[in-house]
Amino acid sequence: MRDEARPSDVCLFHDDVEEYLGQANSNTIAILISSHRRAITNSVKKFANTSLTGATTILQWVRGSNNDEAIARIQTIEK
């Protein structure tokens, strides 16, 4: 569900799931799932609602255009 969650909630997920699963035991995995499940579900719902209203995240804004143009816009905004 990482791709469906809000970009700001990426901290709820491990960067390398395969590595984590190889190192963790079943109890650790169960604790992770039970402690993060609600937060991940809420993040996915909020991101879906944001998408329905047409709001654009900064990541979508930057990815949706030429990177040189996006960087120029960002630098213009910062000035």
Backbone bond lengths (Angstrom), bond angles and torsions (degrees), N, CA, C in turn:
res aa  C-N    CA-C-N  psi(-1)  N-CA   C-N-CA  omega(-1)  CA-C   N-CA-C  phi
1 M - - - 1.455 - - 1.524 111.83 -
2 R 1.301 116.68 3.82 1.468 120.66 -178.10 1.516 112.09 -56.88
3 D 1.332 117.25 -41.61 1.463 121.07 -178.59 1.523 112.59 -72.46
4 E 1.329 117.18 -18.82 1.462 121.24 -178.39 1.521 112.46 -94.71
5 A 1.320 117.24 -11.48 1.463 121.90 -178.29 1.528 110.52 -87.40
6 R 1.322 115.37 163.93 1.461 120.07 177.81 1.525 109.74 -63.32
7 P 1.314 117.95 140.21 1.467 120.77 179.52 1.530 112.77 -57.26
8 S 1.315 117.50 -30.23 1.463 120.00 -179.68 1.527 112.30 -72.20
9 D 1.332 117.11 -12.74 1.463 121.22 -179.29 1.525 112.92 -102.23
10 V 1.302 117.18 20.86 1.458 121.32 -179.97 1.531 111.36 -62.14
11 C 1.321 116.76 -21.54 1.468 120.84 179.78 1.528 112.63 -66.40
12 L 1.322 117.12 -13.39 1.467 120.60 178.82 1.527 112.24 -77.59
13 F 1.303 116.97 -9.82 1.455 122.56 -175.31 1.522 110.94 -118.25
14 H 1.309 116.09 150.79 1.467 121.26 174.77 1.517 108.95 -81.76
15 D 1.322 116.02 144.11 1.461 120.52 179.58 1.520 111.76 -66.08
16 D 1.320 116.78 -41.67 1.466 121.37 -179.25 1.524 108.78 -122.20
17 V 1.313 116.17 93.82 1.462 121.90 -175.75 1.529 110.87 -63.95
18 E 1.302 116.89 -41.01 1.468 120.55 -178.75 1.532 110.65 -61.07
19 E 1.305 116.95 -43.37 1.456 120.79 178.84 1.526 110.66 -64.47
20 Y 1.337 116.33 -43.56 1.460 120.47 179.48 1.527 110.92 -61.07
21 L 1.320 116.85 -45.01 1.469 120.46 -179.73 1.522 111.45 -64.32
22 G 1.321 116.91 -32.60 1.455 120.63 178.23 1.519 112.87 -70.71
23 Q 1.327 116.94 -28.61 1.462 120.81 -177.04 1.528 113.41 -96.08
24 A 1.322 117.36 -26.81 1.461 120.97 -174.12 1.530 111.53 -86.29
25 N 1.324 114.70 153.50 1.464 118.63 173.31 1.528 108.63 -98.28
26 S 1.313 116.73 175.22 1.462 120.73 -174.45 1.527 112.08 -63.30
27 N 1.318 117.51 -34.30 1.463 120.54 179.62 1.532 110.82 -67.31
28 T 1.323 117.43 -42.15 1.461 121.97 179.07 1.528 110.78 -64.04
29 I 1.308 116.84 -41.35 1.465 121.22 179.00 1.525 110.27 -65.34
30 A 1.328 116.97 -42.35 1.469 120.95 178.77 1.524 111.23 -61.86
31 I 1.314 116.85 -40.92 1.470 121.04 178.51 1.527 110.38 -65.22
32 L 1.322 116.68 -43.12 1.460 120.79 178.80 1.525 110.66 -59.95
33 I 1.309 116.70 -47.36 1.462 120.69 -178.52 1.522 110.98 -63.64
34 S 1.323 116.98 -46.17 1.465 119.11 -177.57 1.528 112.37 -68.43
35 S 1.312 117.80 -31.09 1.462 119.63 -178.48 1.527 113.10 -84.32
36 H 1.320 118.96 -24.43 1.462 121.64 -176.60 1.530 113.50 -105.19
37 R 1.301 117.93 -13.94 1.466 121.63 -173.51 1.524 112.35 -56.23
38 R 1.305 117.33 -50.05 1.458 121.04 -177.10 1.532 111.51 -65.25
39 A 1.314 116.85 -42.50 1.461 120.80 -179.93 1.528 111.09 -64.52
40 I 1.316 117.08 -40.94 1.465 120.95 179.06 1.520 110.30 -66.05
41 T 1.325 117.20 -44.33 1.463 121.42 179.06 1.528 110.65 -60.33
42 N 1.326 117.16 -44.10 1.465 121.00 178.15 1.522 111.57 -63.78
43 S 1.318 116.43 -39.74 1.456 120.86 179.35 1.529 111.08 -63.12
44 V 1.319 116.35 -43.68 1.470 120.89 179.35 1.527 110.18 -63.60
45 K 1.331 117.18 -43.27 1.473 120.92 179.59 1.525 111.20 -63.83
46 K 1.328 116.99 -44.37 1.463 120.51 -179.53 1.526 111.09 -64.64
47 F 1.325 116.54 -39.76 1.464 119.64 -179.97 1.522 110.44 -68.09
48 A 1.330 117.12 -38.23 1.465 121.03 177.52 1.526 110.15 -63.90
49 N 1.325 117.20 -43.45 1.464 120.50 178.56 1.515 111.48 -64.21
50 T 1.313 117.26 -39.22 1.458 121.58 177.51 1.525 110.14 -63.27
51 S 1.314 116.52 -40.35 1.459 120.84 179.46 1.518 111.09 -65.54
52 L 1.334 117.05 -36.93 1.466 120.84 -179.98 1.524 112.03 -68.00
53 T 1.314 117.17 -32.71 1.462 120.15 -179.94 1.517 112.08 -80.80
54 G 1.325 116.94 -8.81 1.454 120.59 177.32 1.518 114.04 88.83
55 A 1.303 117.65 6.14 1.458 120.32 177.91 1.528 109.33 -68.97
56 T 1.295 116.20 143.30 1.457 121.74 -178.85 1.523 109.68 -112.54
57 T 1.319 115.91 131.25 1.457 119.63 175.71 1.519 109.02 -79.14
58 I 1.303 116.49 164.15 1.468 120.44 179.06 1.526 110.41 -62.32
59 L 1.335 117.11 -35.53 1.464 119.38 178.85 1.521 111.23 -65.62
60 Q 1.330 117.46 -42.19 1.462 120.23 177.90 1.527 109.95 -64.98
61 W 1.316 116.32 -38.34 1.453 120.97 -178.39 1.525 110.60 -64.25
62 V 1.322 116.90 -44.76 1.457 120.72 -179.34 1.525 110.74 -70.47
63 R 1.322 117.56 -43.45 1.470 120.69 -178.34 1.520 112.22 -69.13
64 G 1.312 117.17 -27.19 1.454 120.82 -173.84 1.506 115.14 -77.22
65 S 1.294 118.45 1.06 1.452 119.93 -177.84 1.515 110.32 -141.65
66 N 1.287 114.41 179.03 1.457 120.86 175.97 1.530 107.98 -62.65
67 N 1.302 117.32 131.00 1.464 120.47 -176.78 1.522 112.80 -60.35
68 D 1.321 118.00 -37.39 1.467 120.56 179.00 1.525 110.42 -63.56
69 E 1.333 115.89 -40.54 1.463 119.87 178.20 1.522 110.53 -66.91
70 A 1.316 116.87 -41.45 1.460 120.98 -179.34 1.522 110.87 -63.95
71 I 1.314 116.61 -42.94 1.467 120.32 179.07 1.522 109.86 -64.15
72 A 1.301 117.60 -40.39 1.457 120.88 178.22 1.533 110.67 -62.52
73 R 1.350 116.79 -41.91 1.466 120.24 177.66 1.515 111.34 -62.46
74 I 1.317 116.34 -43.43 1.463 120.59 -179.53 1.512 110.25 -63.11
75 Q 1.332 117.31 -43.78 1.456 120.94 -179.83 1.533 110.73 -66.10
76 T 1.306 117.29 -34.16 1.468 121.32 178.30 1.521 109.64 -67.67
77 I 1.320 116.97 -41.31 1.459 121.90 -179.87 1.522 111.03 -65.36
78 E 1.325 116.78 -37.36 1.468 121.55 -177.46 1.522 112.18 -69.69
79 K 1.324 118.38 -23.17 1.476 121.68 -175.17 1.473 111.74 -76.68
